[in-house]
Protein backbone atom coordinates (compact mmCIF):
# COMPACT_ATOMS: atom_id res chain seq x y z
CA UNK A 1 0.00 0.00 0.00
CA UNK A 2 1.04 3.63 -0.13
CA UNK A 3 2.33 5.63 2.80
CA UNK A 4 0.03 8.24 4.36
CA UNK A 5 2.30 11.06 3.19
CA UNK A 6 2.38 9.75 -0.40
CA UNK A 7 -1.39 9.33 -0.44
CA UNK A 8 -1.97 12.84 0.89
CA UNK A 9 0.61 14.28 -1.48
CA UNK A 10 -0.84 12.59 -4.53
CA UNK A 11 -4.43 13.41 -3.72
CA UNK A 12 -3.61 16.99 -2.66
CA UNK A 13 -1.72 17.63 -5.87
CA UNK A 14 -4.57 16.08 -7.79
CA UNK A 15 -6.96 18.40 -6.07
CA UNK A 16 -5.11 21.60 -6.75
CA UNK A 17 -4.22 20.68 -10.28
CA UNK A 18 -7.53 19.48 -11.24
CA UNK A 19 -8.67 22.88 -10.20
CA UNK A 20 -6.97 24.29 -13.16
CA UNK A 21 -7.84 22.02 -16.01
CA UNK A 22 -10.60 20.61 -18.11
CA UNK A 23 -13.17 21.38 -20.80
CA UNK A 24 -14.14 21.13 -24.43
CA UNK A 25 -12.11 22.92 -27.08
CA UNK A 26 -14.96 25.27 -28.05
CA UNK A 27 -14.77 26.70 -24.55
CA UNK A 28 -11.06 27.47 -24.96
CA UNK A 29 -11.13 31.16 -24.03
CA UNK A 30 -13.38 30.48 -21.01
CA UNK A 31 -11.07 27.68 -19.89
CA UNK A 32 -7.99 29.85 -20.39
CA UNK A 33 -9.59 32.57 -18.25
CA UNK A 34 -10.33 30.01 -15.53
CA UNK A 35 -6.72 28.76 -15.48
CA UNK A 36 -5.41 32.31 -15.36
CA UNK A 37 -7.71 32.96 -12.41
CA UNK A 38 -6.33 29.99 -10.42
CA UNK A 39 -2.68 30.70 -11.27
CA UNK A 40 -0.62 32.04 -8.39
CA UNK A 41 0.29 30.99 -4.86
CA UNK A 42 -2.19 29.13 -2.65
CA UNK A 43 -1.97 27.66 0.83
CA UNK A 44 -4.38 25.96 3.12
CA UNK A 45 -5.47 23.02 5.20
CA UNK A 46 -7.07 19.75 4.32
CA UNK A 47 -8.25 16.57 5.95
CA UNK A 48 -8.71 12.96 4.95
CA UNK A 49 -12.39 12.34 5.68
CA UNK A 50 -12.71 8.61 4.90
CA UNK A 51 -10.65 5.46 4.81
CA UNK A 52 -7.68 4.11 6.70
CA UNK A 53 -6.21 7.56 7.41
CA UNK A 54 -9.50 9.29 8.28
CA UNK A 55 -8.92 12.33 10.49
CA UNK A 56 -5.39 13.02 9.21
CA UNK A 57 -4.90 16.76 8.75
CA UNK A 58 -2.35 18.33 6.40
CA UNK A 59 -1.20 21.72 5.05
CA UNK A 60 -0.24 22.58 1.48
CA UNK A 61 1.64 25.44 -0.20
CA UNK A 62 1.21 25.36 -3.99
CA UNK A 63 2.01 27.64 -6.91
CA UNK A 64 0.30 27.38 -10.29
CA UNK A 65 1.61 28.89 -13.53
CA UNK A 66 0.63 28.68 -17.19
CA UNK A 67 1.47 25.48 -19.03
CA UNK A 68 5.06 25.56 -20.37
CA UNK A 69 3.75 23.87 -23.55
CA UNK A 70 1.87 27.10 -24.45
CA UNK A 71 -1.43 25.24 -24.42
CA UNK A 72 -4.43 25.87 -22.19
CA UNK A 73 -3.62 24.33 -18.82
CA UNK A 74 -1.48 24.73 -15.74
CA UNK A 75 1.83 23.68 -14.20
CA UNK A 76 1.83 23.23 -10.44
CA UNK A 77 4.69 22.99 -7.95
CA UNK A 78 4.87 23.06 -4.18
CA UNK A 79 4.58 20.75 -1.20
CA UNK A 80 2.19 19.35 1.40
CA UNK A 81 3.04 18.64 5.05
CA UNK A 82 1.76 16.16 7.60
CA UNK A 83 3.43 17.00 10.90
CA UNK A 84 7.18 17.12 10.23
CA UNK A 85 6.90 15.16 6.96
CA UNK A 86 7.04 17.21 3.77
CA UNK A 87 6.09 15.82 0.34
CA UNK A 88 6.97 17.65 -2.89
CA UNK A 89 4.03 18.29 -5.24
CA UNK A 90 4.07 18.75 -8.98
CA UNK A 91 1.59 18.48 -11.81
CA UNK A 92 1.18 19.37 -15.43
CA UNK A 93 -2.24 19.65 -17.08
CA UNK A 94 -2.65 20.39 -20.79
CA UNK A 95 -5.48 20.55 -23.25
CA UNK A 96 -5.69 17.40 -25.39
CA UNK A 97 -8.31 17.71 -28.09
CA UNK A 98 -11.71 18.22 -26.49
CA UNK A 99 -10.56 17.39 -22.95
CA UNK A 100 -7.55 17.63 -20.65
CA UNK A 101 -4.85 15.11 -19.84
CA UNK A 102 -2.07 15.29 -17.33
CA UNK A 103 -0.35 13.84 -14.35
CA UNK A 104 0.40 14.52 -10.74
CA UNK A 105 3.90 13.75 -9.56
CA UNK A 106 5.13 11.08 -12.02
CA UNK A 107 1.68 9.83 -13.07
CA UNK A 108 -0.07 6.52 -12.46
CA UNK A 109 2.89 4.59 -13.88
CA UNK A 110 4.95 5.87 -10.93
CA UNK A 111 3.74 7.06 -7.51
CA UNK A 112 1.27 9.65 -8.78
CA UNK A 113 -2.04 9.83 -10.63
CA UNK A 114 -3.20 10.50 -14.17
CA UNK A 115 -5.81 13.08 -15.11
CA UNK A 116 -7.99 11.34 -17.67
CA UNK A 117 -10.78 13.81 -18.41
CA UNK A 118 -12.25 17.10 -17.32
CA UNK A 119 -14.57 20.02 -17.78
CA UNK A 120 -14.75 23.61 -16.58
CA UNK A 121 -18.17 25.10 -15.82
CA UNK A 122 -18.22 28.62 -14.47
CA UNK A 123 -16.05 28.79 -11.34
CA UNK A 124 -15.88 25.01 -10.95
CA UNK A 125 -13.81 22.25 -12.53
CA UNK A 126 -14.44 18.51 -12.39
CA UNK A 127 -11.68 16.14 -13.51
CA UNK A 128 -11.42 12.39 -13.68
CA UNK A 129 -8.42 10.87 -11.88
CA UNK A 130 -6.92 7.39 -12.16
CA UNK A 131 -4.23 5.28 -10.55
CA UNK A 132 -4.21 1.61 -11.48
CA UNK A 133 -7.59 0.25 -10.25
CA UNK A 134 -8.50 3.48 -8.42
CA UNK A 135 -10.87 5.78 -10.29
CA UNK A 136 -12.31 8.99 -8.96
CA UNK A 137 -12.94 12.65 -9.44
CA UNK A 138 -11.78 15.94 -8.09
CA UNK A 139 -14.11 18.92 -7.85
CA UNK A 140 -12.56 22.33 -7.26
CA UNK A 141 -14.61 25.49 -6.97
CA UNK A 142 -13.63 29.10 -6.55
CA UNK A 143 -15.85 30.67 -3.90
CA UNK A 144 -14.30 34.05 -4.70
CA UNK A 145 -11.04 35.31 -6.21
CA UNK A 146 -9.04 34.23 -3.14
CA UNK A 147 -10.76 31.06 -1.86
CA UNK A 148 -10.84 27.62 -3.46
CA UNK A 149 -12.52 24.49 -2.05
CA UNK A 150 -11.54 21.04 -3.26
CA UNK A 151 -13.11 17.62 -2.77
CA UNK A 152 -11.55 14.39 -3.99
CA UNK A 153 -13.79 11.35 -4.24
CA UNK A 154 -13.09 7.75 -5.24
CA UNK A 155 -15.44 5.31 -6.89
CA UNK A 156 -16.43 2.35 -4.71
CA UNK A 157 -18.67 -0.02 -6.64
CA UNK A 158 -21.20 2.39 -8.16
CA UNK A 159 -20.87 5.23 -5.60
CA UNK A 160 -18.52 8.20 -5.32
CA UNK A 161 -17.16 8.46 -1.76
CA UNK A 162 -15.50 11.76 -0.67
CA UNK A 163 -12.07 11.02 0.83
CA UNK A 164 -10.28 14.39 0.99
CA UNK A 165 -11.54 17.91 1.64
CA UNK A 166 -9.34 20.97 1.33
CA UNK A 167 -9.73 24.73 1.50
CA UNK A 168 -7.02 26.90 -0.05
CA UNK A 169 -6.54 30.65 0.19
CA UNK A 170 -4.59 32.80 -2.21
CA UNK A 171 -1.25 33.83 -0.71
CA UNK A 172 -1.76 37.59 -0.92
CA UNK A 173 1.79 38.29 0.29
CA UNK A 174 3.20 37.05 -3.05
CA UNK A 175 1.12 39.36 -5.25
CA UNK A 176 3.14 42.21 -6.76
CA UNK A 177 1.85 45.67 -5.94
CA UNK A 178 2.69 48.82 -7.87
CA UNK A 179 4.07 51.93 -6.22
CA UNK A 180 2.04 55.07 -5.66
CA UNK A 181 3.40 58.24 -7.23
Secondary structure, 3 states (H helix, E strand, C coil): CCCHHHHHHHHHHHHHHHCCCCCCHHHHHHHHHHHHHHCEEEEEEEEECCCCCCCCEEEEEEEEEECCCCCCEEEEEEEEEECCEEEEEEEEEEEECCEEEEEECCCCCCCCEEEEEEEEECCEEEEEEEECCEEEEEEEEEEECCEEEEEEEEEECCEEEEEEEEEEEECHHHCCCCCCC
